[in-house]
Amino acid sequence: MVNTMTSPLEGLKTSRIVTSLQQLGYAGTFMTGVRPVTPAASFVGRARTLRLLPTRPDVVKTMQADRTKNPNRVAVDQTRPGDVLVIDARGVTNHSVGGDPFAARVKAAGGVALVTDGAVRNLPGLVALNFPIYAQGVHASSLGNAHIGVAVNEPIACGGVLVLPGDVVVGDAEGVVVVPADLEQQVADMSRASEALDAFSIEMILAGHGLDDAYPPNETLRAQFEARQAETR
C-alpha cells in the first residue's frame, strides 16, 4: 500500500522544526533518547498511538480470550496510509514492544514509520524491511514479558513528549519531533524561511565573514540576502 500523505514539513530537518516550535512557545517536542535503529530514517506522518502498561497475568488471560480486541493487534492491524505508529513503552528497554512481523504489518497497511521509547527486537529482520523504525534500544525479549497494550489512539507520552492522535510526527537521522496538527503549515513556513537564511549565513562564513557579521547577517549582508530572495520568487 502506498503512503498517500503529503505534508509541507517534508524535507525539513527535525532541528529546524524544533527551533520554529520553540519560537512559537512550544518546548519539549523532540523525543529524548529515541533514535533510528534502521537505515531508513526519514519520514513524515500522522500519529496513531498505542499505550503500554506493565503486564499482569489476569489481564493477559482476558485479552487472549478475544485476540481481536487486543490493543496491540488493533493498533497495528488498523493502521491507515500515512500513519506513524507511536508506542508509549514508559522508557522500558529491557523488553521489546515487538519485532519485524508488527513492523511489516504497519508498512503493508501504508504506515510510514514505527516509533517507541521502548525497545524493538530482531534487528536484522527490521533492517530487511527498509522501513523507518525508531526506538530507545534493541532487546530480544518479547512484548508479553513486560508490556500489555491498554489504549489505542489516546494521548500518550513517548520520549518525554506528549503525542495526540493526528499530530504530525517527523523523523530524520537526528531523531523525532512532534508538531501539533494545527501548526503544521505555520511551522513549515517558518522553518523554510530560517533554513534559507541560515544557508546564506553559512555561505558568508565560508567566504570569510565572521560570526558577528554573518550569523545572524548584519544589515549589509541581510540586504544582500533579501535581494537574492527577491530574484528567486
Secondary structure, 3 states (H helix, E strand, C coil): CCCCCCCCCCCCCHHHHHHHHHHCCCCCCECCCCEECCCCCCEEEEEEEEEEEECCHHHHHHHHHCHHHCHHHHHHHCCCCCEEEEEECCCCCCCECCCHHHHHHHHHCCCCEEEECCEECCHHHHHHCCCCEEECEECCCCHHHCEEEEEECCCEEECCEEECCCCEEEEECCEEEEECHHHHHHHHHHHHHHHHHHHHHHHHHHCCCCHHHHCCECHHHHHHHHHHHHHHC
